[in-house]
Amino acid sequence: MERIEGLKWLGTAFILSGILMTNLNVYPLNIFLHGAGVVFWSIAGYITQDKPVLANFGLQIPLFAIGFSKVLFGF
């Protein structure tokens, strides 16, 4: 259980850092930090079979993929 808590806290740190970077207008770092946090929370939700967490964070992954593709490939 400690590993899952660690995933959640690490994910939280990344998400909050991404939000801070957004507020400071630090682009594209904000997308990568927040996206990493979403992945950590999605993994934690999958391991614990927490459907609300998966619905929230899992559905954000495709949205961040759009942002990543725009930054990396110009789409």
Secondary structure, DSSP 8 states (H G I E B T S, - for coil): -HHHHHHHHHHHHHHHHHHHHHHTT-TTHHHHHHHHHHHHHHHHHHHHT-HHHIIIIITHHHHHHHHHHHHHH--
